[in-house]
Amino acid sequence: MNILKNDTSFYIEIDNNVIAYINFIYKDKQIIEVTKTFVNEAYAGRGIAKILTEELIRYVQNNNLKIIPTCSYTKNYLLKHPELSSLIY
């Protein structure tokens, strides 16, 4: 399962169909707002949202960014991982 990235999301495609994504908006050069995480119902329960969130977090850490976790999944993930609290704006 390959994770792809564009300017506003990380996403996973199967047979050229997007089956999951995590969307974000750059608020400025150092802050991104995570707005939505989606997994197609046919792929739910496989940990795909977690995989995408962890990819986003690696991206944030590697680029010295901060997160505004508007997305409820991202917000809950960060609450369960207090070691990542320094990433929250």
Beta strands, then each sheet from edge to edge (+ up, - down):
strand 1: 3-5
strand 2: 9-14
strand 3: 17-28
strand 4: 31-39
strand 5: 66-69
sheet 1: 1+ 2- 3+ 4- 5-
end
